Amino acid sequence: MMVVKANKTGLRKAVKVLKEGGIVFCPTDTIYGLVADATNAEAVERLYSIRRPSGRPFIMLIPDLDILEYLDLYADRKYWDLLYTHATVIFYKKTSFPLYLTRGKKSIAIRLPKEDSFVMELMQELETPLVAPSANPEGKDPAVDISMAQEYFGNNIDLYVDAGYIKGEPSTIVRLIGKKSLRLVREGNIKFKDFLQQAKRIIT
């Protein structure tokens, strides 16, 4: 298994591995995650087999809002700006395609990571979105460092990016119901009341 530091050299190596269809353990904007190129169906399916055999859809991280043009979302464009809160927002879709991402559901969970995060730099270099579940087998605690991740996944992961000890909270997840109603799914790194305050400024 390959291990690199979370620096420019490590970033370039991670980009190369992802372009080749690999899976990378790295810091996201919240906690450590496992990431794969969201446009590569084979890589995504491999990540499901490693990380989530139950098949529940992964969160998709995006480098900018332009990708939303291709996802057939019901939401009006102004609601796309909710992603600037850096919470994960579940949007309803007009179709369930692509199935390898939605697992047959007419919804998709999306997050725009913070600009200064390693994972955002990674996507900007890669020029593609990523699927990014937390770094743990189903039912286990998220890995807080590279040693814990290696115990979980060993050689099933193509590259480990070491950013030291990271113990945080996963992202807050909010569902957009219909055109404008917001429902809390999971409170994490952002308090729901704070999200609602930001949301009010964004969509009014």
C-alpha positions as CSV (number, residue, x, y, z in Angstrom):
1,M,0.0,0.0,0.0
2,M,1.2,3.5,-0.8
3,V,1.4,6.3,1.8
4,V,2.0,10.0,1.1
5,K,1.8,13.1,3.2
6,A,-1.0,15.7,2.6
7,N,1.2,18.1,0.7
8,K,1.6,19.1,-2.9
9,T,3.5,15.9,-3.8
10,G,0.8,13.8,-2.1
11,L,-1.9,15.8,-3.9
12,R,-0.3,15.1,-7.3
13,K,0.0,11.4,-6.4
14,A,-3.7,11.2,-5.4
15,V,-4.8,12.9,-8.6
16,K,-2.8,10.3,-10.6
17,V,-4.3,7.4,-8.6
18,L,-7.9,8.7,-9.0
19,K,-7.4,9.2,-12.7
20,E,-6.4,5.6,-13.0
21,G,-9.6,4.5,-11.3
22,G,-8.1,4.0,-7.8
23,I,-9.5,4.7,-4.3
24,V,-7.8,7.1,-2.0
25,F,-7.9,7.6,1.8
26,C,-7.5,11.3,2.5
27,P,-8.8,14.2,4.6
28,T,-12.0,15.8,3.5
29,D,-13.3,19.2,4.8
30,T,-14.7,17.4,7.9
31,I,-13.1,14.0,8.7
32,Y,-11.1,11.4,6.8
33,G,-12.9,9.8,3.9
34,L,-12.5,7.3,1.1
35,V,-12.7,9.0,-2.3
36,A,-13.2,7.8,-5.9
37,D,-13.9,9.6,-9.2
38,A,-17.6,10.1,-9.3
39,T,-17.6,9.9,-13.1
40,N,-15.9,6.5,-13.1
41,A,-18.7,3.9,-12.6
42,E,-16.2,1.0,-12.1
43,A,-14.3,2.9,-9.4
44,V,-17.5,3.8,-7.6
45,E,-18.8,0.2,-7.7
46,R,-15.4,-1.0,-6.3
47,L,-15.7,1.5,-3.5
48,Y,-19.2,0.2,-2.7
49,S,-17.9,-3.3,-2.4
50,I,-15.2,-2.1,0.0
51,R,-17.0,0.4,2.1
52,R,-20.8,0.0,1.9
53,P,-22.1,-3.5,0.9
54,S,-25.6,-2.3,1.8
55,G,-25.6,-0.1,-1.2
56,R,-26.9,3.1,0.4
57,P,-25.9,6.1,-1.8
58,F,-22.6,7.9,-1.1
59,I,-22.3,11.7,-0.7
60,M,-20.9,13.4,-3.7
61,L,-18.4,16.2,-3.3
62,I,-18.3,18.8,-6.1
63,P,-15.6,21.3,-7.0
64,D,-18.1,24.0,-8.1
65,L,-21.8,24.3,-8.9
66,D,-21.5,23.8,-12.6
67,I,-21.8,20.0,-12.3
68,L,-25.4,20.5,-11.1
69,E,-26.4,21.4,-14.6
70,Y,-26.1,17.7,-15.5
71,L,-27.9,16.2,-12.6
72,D,-31.6,17.0,-13.5
73,L,-32.4,18.5,-10.1
74,Y,-35.9,19.6,-9.3
75,A,-34.6,22.5,-7.2
76,D,-34.6,26.0,-8.6
77,R,-31.1,27.4,-9.2
78,K,-31.2,29.8,-6.2
79,Y,-31.4,26.7,-3.9
80,W,-28.2,25.4,-5.4
81,D,-26.5,28.2,-3.4
82,L,-27.4,26.3,-0.2
83,L,-24.2,24.4,-0.9
84,Y,-22.2,27.5,0.0
85,T,-23.0,26.7,3.6
86,H,-20.8,23.6,3.2
87,A,-23.5,21.4,4.6
88,T,-24.5,18.3,2.7
89,V,-27.8,18.9,0.9
90,I,-30.0,16.1,-0.5
91,F,-31.7,17.3,-3.7
92,Y,-34.5,15.4,-5.5
93,K,-33.8,14.5,-9.1
94,K,-36.2,14.2,-12.1
95,T,-34.7,10.8,-12.8
96,S,-32.7,8.1,-10.9
97,F,-29.8,8.2,-13.4
98,P,-26.9,7.6,-13.2
99,L,-27.9,4.5,-11.3
100,Y,-24.3,3.8,-10.1
101,L,-24.5,7.0,-8.1
102,T,-28.2,7.1,-7.0
103,R,-28.6,3.3,-6.4
104,G,-32.1,3.7,-7.9
105,K,-33.2,6.7,-5.8
106,K,-34.5,9.9,-7.2
107,S,-32.3,12.0,-4.9
108,I,-28.6,12.7,-4.4
109,A,-26.6,14.1,-1.5
110,I,-24.1,16.8,-2.5
111,R,-21.6,18.9,-0.7
112,L,-19.3,21.7,-1.8
113,P,-16.3,21.4,0.5
114,K,-14.5,24.4,2.0
115,E,-12.1,26.1,-0.5
116,D,-9.0,25.6,1.6
117,S,-9.5,21.8,2.2
118,F,-7.2,19.1,0.7
119,V,-10.2,17.4,-0.9
120,M,-11.2,20.7,-2.7
121,E,-7.7,21.1,-4.1
122,L,-7.8,17.5,-5.2
123,M,-11.0,18.0,-7.1
124,Q,-9.8,21.2,-8.7
125,E,-6.7,19.4,-10.0
126,L,-8.7,16.4,-11.0
127,E,-11.5,18.5,-12.6
128,T,-14.2,16.0,-11.5
129,P,-16.5,15.4,-8.5
130,L,-15.8,12.6,-6.0
131,V,-17.9,10.2,-4.1
132,A,-16.7,10.4,-0.5
133,P,-18.0,8.2,2.3
134,S,-16.3,8.4,5.7
135,A,-13.3,6.1,6.2
136,N,-14.8,3.1,8.1
137,P,-16.6,-0.1,7.4
138,E,-20.3,0.0,7.9
139,G,-21.1,0.0,11.7
140,K,-17.6,1.0,12.7
141,D,-16.2,4.4,14.0
142,P,-14.6,6.7,11.3
143,A,-10.8,6.4,11.1
144,V,-9.1,9.2,12.9
145,D,-5.6,8.5,11.5
146,I,-3.8,6.4,8.9
147,S,-3.1,3.5,11.2
148,M,-6.8,3.0,12.0
149,A,-7.7,3.2,8.3
150,Q,-5.0,0.7,7.4
151,E,-6.4,-1.7,10.0
152,Y,-9.8,-1.4,8.4
153,F,-8.9,-1.6,4.7
154,G,-5.3,-2.7,4.3
155,N,-4.4,-3.2,0.6
156,N,-7.9,-2.6,-0.6
157,I,-7.1,1.1,-0.7
158,D,-4.7,2.2,-3.4
159,L,-3.3,5.3,-1.7
160,Y,-3.3,6.6,1.9
161,V,-2.8,10.4,2.4
162,D,-1.6,11.1,5.9
163,A,-2.7,14.4,7.4
164,G,-2.1,13.3,11.0
165,Y,-4.8,12.8,13.6
166,I,-8.2,14.1,12.6
167,K,-11.2,13.6,14.9
168,G,-14.1,15.8,13.9
169,E,-17.8,15.6,13.2
170,P,-19.2,14.4,9.9
171,S,-21.1,16.9,7.8
172,T,-24.6,18.1,8.6
173,I,-27.1,16.7,6.2
174,V,-30.2,18.5,5.2
175,R,-32.9,17.4,2.7
176,L,-34.6,19.9,0.4
177,I,-38.3,18.8,0.3
178,G,-40.2,20.0,-2.7
179,K,-39.1,23.4,-3.9
180,K,-38.2,25.1,-0.6
181,S,-38.8,23.1,2.6
182,L,-35.6,22.1,4.5
183,R,-35.5,19.1,6.8
184,L,-32.6,18.0,9.1
185,V,-31.4,14.5,8.4
186,R,-28.2,14.5,10.5
187,E,-26.7,17.3,12.6
188,G,-22.9,17.2,12.4
189,N,-20.3,19.9,12.0
190,I,-22.8,22.7,11.4
191,K,-25.6,23.3,13.9
192,F,-29.0,23.2,12.1
193,K,-30.0,26.6,13.5
194,D,-26.9,28.1,12.1
195,F,-27.5,26.4,8.7
196,L,-31.1,27.8,8.7
197,Q,-29.7,31.3,9.4
198,Q,-27.3,31.1,6.5
199,A,-30.0,29.5,4.2
200,K,-32.4,32.4,4.9
201,R,-29.8,34.9,3.7
202,I,-29.0,32.8,0.6
203,I,-32.5,32.1,-0.7
204,T,-34.4,35.3,0.2
